[in-house]
């Protein structure tokens, strides 16, 4: 190769590398905007995901190569399971009861969300980039906390104008708000108890936001979210206690026992008065204990409706056991299985809907993805006991439990939150920050 050609080659390579670098930082900006807009703007989420995907593909066209799948994808422990999951999605599209609807769902939803997972892992490859994402999450959490407070005390949130029919802040439903909270609260707790962001003033601010958001979570009256949150807090508390010295562990245990005893010995007249004050000042139409007790009432209310929706989903699974009725077709097919006045709609169970749409093997492939993810996280935490990563894991666990009682994997905002946090957790493990 002549000197002139070598020079020309180096100039082209330098230009390509420069463009790839610009793409990386542009993708990071898009990711920050996605997670910031997620609680209050579906249009914003869509508007910033697609540019991120385009720039991610442009990098490969320019010659960027990753670690797997012919240099196109980052290498993670989930890759093989995701490939199996995608394969069953493709099969459900080919054999769908509505090919066009399934094809749109595959390219416009499923592939887009999985691509987001890989984009987050590839892009968030330094502590500085991770901090950019975290500060964006904090800013978004602060904004939504203020918005929820405005809705609670003035009757309407200022971001979307939703009235206080149900306490949902900028989300269209209280369950959506609850699902976002149970992911964000453990994440903030992980930041507070780790050294990733050491600023004490910021930690105090995050502690205040976290306490407020726990109150908001209670006010949503979402029992599925409460169940997921309790399990998440137990997991996070376990890893937190595990990282402490024995004297500190005993002090924490004593504190928990002490306050538990205090609550038990408070006179009933005092607790009744406290409940009345809460109902009056914070618009609680029932107490938390009443809401929990209502879960056992299988013959009425939302519990009864869910059971009937699940029965409809089970009938669809029975009729389409292996190929499913087709990706993205549940709402169309379910109308034929309507068994009561409010039936024939989404089953309010993400897993049943997935099994119905892509078949038993497709649903099991997704369970395999979740199993490998959780296995890798717990394996890492067993070795490193990283509270920061434990915060991410706890939030995702809470989300997965809550998804059993609602359609989170079929809500744009929440499914984006899930795949984004899945990728961010793997990125945090790769960075190994304490």
N, C-alpha and C positions, 0 to 999 in steps of 0.2 A: 504494500500500500504506500503510495506516494505521500509526501509531507502535506501537500495540498488537500488530498482526500482525507487524510487523518485529521487535519484541522477542521475540515467541513463536518466530519463525523462527530468530533468532540463538541463542536458548536451545536449540532442538532441534539446530541445527548444532553448537553447542559440546558438547552431550551426545554427539552422534555422533562428533565428532573425539576426544573423551576416550575413548570406548569403543574406537575404532580404535587409539588409542595403547596402551591396555591390551591389546588383541589382539596388537599387534606385540610387546610385551614378553613376553606369554604364549607366543607362537609361538617366540620366541628361547629361552625356558626349555625348551620341548618339544624344540627342536632340540638343545640342550645335553644333555638327558637321552637323546635318541636316540643321539647319537654316543658318550656315556659308556657306555651299556648295551650297545651294539652287540656288543662282543666276547664277552659272557657271558650275554646274556638276549634271546632272540627275543621273548619275551612283552613285555619292556620296550620293545623297538623298536616292536612293533605298538601297544602301549598309548599311546605318545607321538606316533607319526606321525598317527594318526587325529584326536586333538584339534588338532594343528597344522593339518591340512587343514580341519577344521570352522571354526576361528578364521579361517583364510585366506579361506574362503568367506563367513563372517559379515562380514568387512570389506567385501566387495563388495556384500552385501545392504544394508549401511549407507551405501553410496554411494562407497566408495573406488574409484578408477580408476587403472589402470596405463598402460602406454605402447602396448600393441598388443592385437589381437584384441578390439576393441570395449571397450578399457580394462580387460580382465580379466587380461591376462598382462604380466609385465615384458618389455621388448623386448630380445632377444639375437640374435646372429648365427645361432643354432641353430634359431630358431623355425620357419622354413619347412621345414627338413629334418625337424624333429620332427613337424610337421603331416603330412608325407608318410609318415613312419614310423607314425604313429597311424592314418592312413588304411588302410595295408596291414594293420595289426593288426585294424582293424574288418572288412576284407574277409575275413581269415582266420577271424574269429569267425562271420560270416554263412555262409561255405562250409565250416565246420568239420565234421570227422567226429563231433564230440560238441559240439553247440551250447551246452548247459548248462555243460559244463566250461570251454569257451573263454570264455563270457560271464563266469563267475566269475573267470577268470584276467585278463580285460581290466580289469574294474572293481576287483578285489581286489588286483591286482599291477601291471600295466603302467601304468594311469593314475595309480595311487597313487605309483609311483616317479618318473614324469615330473613329477607335481605337486610332489614333494619338491624336485626340481631348481629349479623356479620359486620355491618358497617360500623356499629358501635364498638365492637371488639377491635376492629382494625384501626379505627380513628383515635380512640382513647388509649393511646400507647405511652403516655407520659404523665407524671404527677401534675404538671401544669395543665394539661388538657382535662384531666379528671377534675381538678379544682374548678375549672371553668364550668363544667357540667354541674358540679355540686353547688356552686354559687348561684347558678341559674335555677336549680331546684329550690334553693332557699328563698330566692326572690319570688318565685312562683308561689311557694307555700305561704309566704308572708302576705302576698296579694290576695290569695284565696281566703286566708284567715280573716283578713279585714272585710272582704266581700261577704263572707258567711256571717260575720258579726253585724254587718249592716242589714242583711236579710233578717236576722233573728230579732233585732231591736226596732227596725224601721219597716219591716214587712216586705221588703223587696231588695234583691241584690242589685248592685249597680253595674255589674259587668254584662249580665244578660237580661236583667229586668224580670227574673223569675219571682213570683210571689211566694209567701210563706205558707203555701198549702201543705207542702212537705219540705222539710229542712234539707235543701240540696245545694245551696250556694249557687255556683255557676253551672252545675250539672243539671240535666233535665230530670233526674230522679234522685231521691235520697240514697238509694242503694249504690248508685254510681259514685256519689260523693263519699260514701262510706268505704267503697272499694279503693278509691284514691287515697283516703286517709290511712287505711291499714297498711299501705305500702310506704307512704311518706313518713309516718310517725316512727317506725323502727329505723328507717334510713337516717332521720335526724338524730335519733338516739345513738346510732352507731357513730355519727360524727361527734356528738357530745362526749362520748366515753372513749374516743380514740384520739390520737395525736395527728391525724391527717390535716386538720385545720386547728392549729394550737391557740388561736386568738381567744382569750378568756371572755372578752365582751361579747363576741359572736356566740360563744357557747351559752352564755347567760340568755341572750336573745333567743337562741334555739330552744332552750329549756322552757322559756315562757310560751313560745309558739307551740311546743309539744304539749304542754299542759292544756292550753286552749283547744288544741286539736283533739285531744282525748275527750274533752267535754263535748266538742262538736260530734265526735263519733257516737257518744252516748245519745246525743239529741237526734241522731238520724233514725234511731229505733230499729236498726238493721241487725237482726239477731244472728244472721249468718256472718256478718262482719264482726260482731262481738265475739263469736266463737273463734273465728280465725285470728282475731287480735289477741285473745287470751293465750292461745297456743303459741303465737309469735312472741309474745312477751315472756312466756315461760322459756322458750328456746334462747332468746336474747339474754334473759336473766341467768340462765345456766352458764353460758359462755362468759358473761360478765363476772359472775361469782368465781368461776374456774380460774380467771386471770388474777384474782385478788389473793393477798396473803391470808393465812389462816385466821389471824386476829380480825382482819377486816371482814372476812366471811362471817365470823361469829357475830360481829356487831350488826351486820346487815340482817342476819337471821333474827337476832334479838329485836331489832327495830320492827321487822315485819310482824313477829309474834306479838310484840307490845301493842302496836296499833290495832291488830286484829282483836285482841282481848278488849281494848278500849271500846271499839265499835260494838262488840257483843254485849257489854255491860251498860251501854247508854240506855236510859229509860225509854220505853216505847212512846211516851208522850212527847219526848224531845224529838225522836226520829219522825213522828207523824207531823209535828210542826215544821220540821226541816223540809219534809216532802211537800207540804202545802206551800211553803215559800218558793221552792224550786218550780212547782207547777205554775204559780202565779207570775213570777218574775221572768222565767225563761220559756214560757209557752209550752211546758211539758203537758201533753194531753193525757198522759198516764205515767206511772213510775216505771223504773227499769225492771223492778221485780215483777210488776204486773205484766210487762211485755214478755219477760222470760217465761212466766207461767202460762201465757197464752200459746206458747209453742207446743204444749201438750194437748191442746184442743184440736184434735184431728178432724173433727166434723164441722168446723166452721172457720171463717176467716181465710187469710192468705195460706195457712198451712193446708187447709182442705183443698184450695185451688191448686196448690203446687202438686199435691198427690194426684189430682185428676190430670194435670198437665203431664206429669211423669208417666202416668198410665198411657196417655196418648202417644208419648214418645216411645214407650216400650212396645206398643203395637206396631209402630213404624219400623222399629229395629227388628221385630219378629218377622215382618213382611219383607224387609230388605237386609237380611243378616250379614251378608258378605260384601256386596258391592255398595250398600247404602243407597239412599234415594237420590244422592247426587249433591256434591258440594254446592252450598249457597241456595239450596232449594227447599229447606225445611218449611219456611213460612207458606210456600205454595202447596207442598204436599200435606202439611198438617191440617189444612182446611177440610180435607177429605176424611180426616179422623176426628173431627169435632164431636165431642161427647156431652158437652154441657154449654150453657149460655156463654160463658167466658172462654171456652176452649178454642181449639184450632189455631193457636198462636204459639209463640216460642215457649219452650217447656220450663224456662227458668232453672235450667240445669245445663251448664256448658258441656259437661261430659256426655250426658244423654243425647244432646243435640248433635255432638260430634259423631257419636256412634251411629246415630240415625242417618247422618248425611254421608259419611265416608265408610261406613261398615264397621264391623267388630274388629277386623284386623287393622284398619286405619286408626281407630280409636286406641287400640292397644299400642300402636306405633307411637302415638303421642304420649301415652303413659310411659313408654320406654324412654322418650326424650326427657320427661320430667324425672324419672327414676335416676337416670345417669347424671342429670344436673344436680339433683339433691345428693347423690352418692359422692360426686366430686367435691361439692361444697363441704359436706360433713367430713370427708377425708382430709381436705385442706385445713379445716378448723381444728380437727383432732391433732394435727401436727403444729399448727401455728397459733391457734386460738385468737384469731384476729377479730376484735370486736366490730371493727368497721365493716368487714365482710359479713359478719354475723347479722348486722343490721339489715343489709341487703337481703340475705337469705330469709330472715324472719318475716320481712315484708312480703316476699314472694310466697312463702308458705301460707301466710294469712290470706293472700289473694287467691291461691289455689283452693283453699278450704271454702272461702266465700263463693267461688265460682261454681261450687256444687249446688248452690241455692239460687244462682242467677246466671244471666247470659253474658258474662264478662268477655268471653272470647269472641263474641259477636257484636260487641259495642266498639266502635272505632277508637274512641279515646282510651278505653280500658285495655283492649288488645294491644294497642301501640305501647301503652304503659308497661304491659307484661313483657313483650319482646325487647323493649328498650332496657328494662331493668335486668332481664336475663343476660343480655349482652354486657351491660355495665358491671354486673357481678363477676362475670368471667374476666372482664378487663381489670377489675380491682384485684382479683386473685393473681392475674399475670403480673401486675405491678407490685403486689405483695407489700402494700403500705400498712403500717401499724398505727 
